[in-house]
Amino acid sequence: MKNSTLPSGPVRPIDDPSVAFLLALPLAVIALFVAISYPLQAVVVTVSAIVGLKLLQRSLAARVRRTADRVREISIPGVGTVRFRVQPR
């Protein structure tokens, strides 16, 4: 049998969970219970959200492509005017 020693260096403390995690965890558990209780509605909501996000992504990308060469301006009172151009990847 080998003798082993514990590390004698400083031990890093465990980080406290963030406030966002403390709020998100109960909401995720409730969402899970609702999804289990109403599976068909949960599938419909999930698929609708995915399709909606993909449509939004494509429409925003098309809008950027259409107006890529236009210079946009934002007037900030007391500061001046900011001019910028959005270019697609």
Buried (B, 14 or more C-beta within 10 A) or exposed (E): EEEEEEEEEEEEEEEEEEEEEEEEEEEEEEEEEEBEEEEEEBEEEEEEEEEEEEEEEEEEEEEEEEEEEEEEEEEEEEEEEEEEEEEEE
